[in-house]
């Protein structure tokens, strides 16, 4: 997916025991020392936070999560707890949340399943099983239908080619197949779209989309918009956008989360927490390029208090 950078890396001078003591102290007595909690959680890698959790339980016979739960509240608490999960566990919990109760949150399914790489999807499936004793694929199957279900199930196979090779001939053939499956006839043959969007490597897909534009004078997003609707359209567009510019896709989601009245805090948490160790530094750059405003400034004007401080700490 090109050249991208995280904001959180391994903390060099890491000492799990020292961090545990600092956290214990931060949660003791009257009032909580939120600054100390932010300092630790936002400056350790996911791996290191796992070590802290284990060490905390070893030292104090208590779960760090439950301690933080009793000390913190609101979106700040949500973000802190999200940071204590492995990214795949956090994604698994979000997916479960999206499918529990009446009706499912399709856009949440799309946001996770259409943007994760093979290994991430494998890890999510495993975590889902471990956390809930349920099968993710079976749950997705029972919550969705039609071609939308098919694309999600295809992606859940985590079978995308991960090479970087581009086969020019195949790109031309695929572009032709996408065209013939879509605009060239009544009704769209989504199965062609599914196969191509769910299995080709990202470089190959980019080449296919270019070929499509050259052949048919319109970009793939426009074709998807005119040929599909609803959740299927959203899923295809997400895959297309992530293929062309994944960091741009996340920058746009962040912008959308803060636009207009009311903020989608869950979206902010989800993106910053899950991308911090992958490409958040690059997402920041794309945000600046797209909106001529820094992501930090946008977050500052849209959130407040410890929640704001924790998000800003994740950006550095």
ABEGO torsion letter per residue (X at the ends): XEBBBBABBBBABBBAAAAAAAAAAAABEBEBBAAAAAAAAAABBAAAAAAAAAAAAAAAGBBAAAAAAAABBEAAAAAAAAAABBAAAAAAAAAAAAABEBEBBAAAAAAAAAABBAAAAAAAAAAAAAAAGBBAAAAAAAABBEAAAAAAAAAAAGABBABABBBAAAAAAAAAAAAAABAABBEBBAAAAAAAAAABBAAAAAAAAAAAAAAAGBBAAAAAAAABBEAAAAAAAAAAAAAABAAAAAAAAAAAAABEBEBBAAAAAAAAAAAAAAAAAAAAAAAAAAAGBBAAAAAAAABBEAAAAAAAAAAX
